[in-house]
Amino acid sequence: MDDKGKPILSQLISLVGFVVYLWLVIPTHHRQSLQLRAWHAARVACRHAARVTGRSSMRVELSCGTRRYELPLALSLASDWCSRAYDRTRGFPV
């Protein structure tokens, strides 16, 4: 690695260490609240992306006849996975 990359790498390691330190200092109920917010935001983003790509895939299918539903399906499955992770974090049996 050249000399330019060393300061960036050391800053990145310091940042990761600081984030881990903050995560350990935060009380447990605040950590759980942050996790729930992150899972909810990820679920909403995946669900919206799945809806948008699904509509786009329908448009393509109606205009050309080609079926391309792999991405909307993957995004929908990711949304379901985020919902299950949210429930697990909240303490519901999944």
C-alpha positions as MATLAB code, in Angstrom:
seq = 'MDDKGKPILSQLISLVGFVVYLWLVIPTHHRQSLQLRAWHAARVACRHAARVTGRSSMRVELSCGTRRYELPLALSLASDWCSRAYDRTRGFPV';
ca = [
       0.000    0.000    0.000;
       1.310    3.453   -0.839;
       1.755    6.334    1.599;
      -1.517    7.984    0.558;
      -3.592    4.960    1.573;
      -2.171    4.616    5.089;
      -3.812    7.724    6.596;
      -7.148    6.761    5.047;
      -6.876    3.220    6.406;
      -5.935    4.434    9.886;
      -8.833    6.917    9.862;
     -11.207    4.175    8.771;
     -10.007    1.875   11.564;
     -10.402    4.715   14.062;
     -13.920    5.416   12.828;
     -14.928    1.758   13.109;
     -13.452    1.601   16.618;
     -15.328    4.734   17.635;
     -18.632    3.372   16.271;
     -18.122    0.088   18.153;
     -17.316    2.040   21.320;
     -20.454    4.146   20.958;
     -22.542    1.037   20.309;
     -21.263   -0.548   23.523;
     -21.822    2.613   25.576;
     -25.426    3.111   24.439;
     -27.943    1.562   26.862;
     -29.626   -1.641   25.719;
     -33.110   -0.166   25.248;
     -31.692    2.605   23.046;
     -29.761    0.028   21.008;
     -32.939   -1.970   20.478;
     -34.790    1.187   19.455;
     -32.066    2.017   16.907;
     -32.181   -1.531   15.543;
     -35.971   -1.385   15.198;
     -35.760    1.920   13.355;
     -33.082    0.569   11.012;
     -35.072   -2.614   10.229;
     -38.229   -0.576    9.641;
     -36.442    1.859    7.322;
     -34.871   -1.012    5.377;
     -38.262   -2.732    5.058;
     -39.944    0.432    3.800;
     -37.138    1.072    1.294;
     -37.214   -2.519   -0.013;
     -40.994   -2.516   -0.256;
     -41.000    0.768   -2.178;
     -38.238   -0.406   -4.514;
     -40.091   -3.692   -5.120;
     -43.269   -1.805   -5.958;
     -41.504    0.554   -8.374;
     -39.550   -2.185  -10.134;
     -42.654   -4.399  -10.274;
     -44.615   -1.680  -12.048;
     -41.721   -1.111  -14.414;
     -41.514   -4.838  -15.146;
     -45.239   -4.915  -15.906;
     -44.818   -1.996  -18.298;
     -41.995   -3.814  -20.085;
     -44.026   -7.026  -20.258;
     -47.047   -5.248  -21.712;
     -44.993   -3.383  -24.287;
     -42.479   -6.087  -25.326;
     -43.785   -9.325  -23.954;
     -40.599  -10.145  -22.013;
     -41.049  -11.119  -18.395;
     -38.468   -9.690  -15.986;
     -39.649  -10.179  -12.411;
     -36.431  -11.362  -10.747;
     -35.525   -8.011   -9.203;
     -39.000   -7.202   -7.836;
     -39.173  -10.703   -6.355;
     -35.742  -10.353   -4.741;
     -36.683   -6.959   -3.285;
     -39.962   -8.341   -1.981;
     -38.141  -11.228   -0.321;
     -35.676   -8.752    1.202;
     -38.615   -6.752    2.560;
     -40.067   -9.910    4.117;
     -36.674  -10.742    5.607;
     -36.461   -7.249    7.143;
     -39.952   -7.708    8.607;
     -38.902  -10.996   10.217;
     -35.721   -9.393   11.570;
     -37.830   -6.544   12.997;
     -40.091   -9.053   14.727;
     -37.112  -11.010   16.077;
     -35.565   -7.824   17.442;
     -38.856   -6.872   19.034;
     -39.099  -10.274   20.687;
     -41.906  -11.896   18.699;
     -41.450  -15.564   17.841;
     -40.863  -15.998   14.131;
];
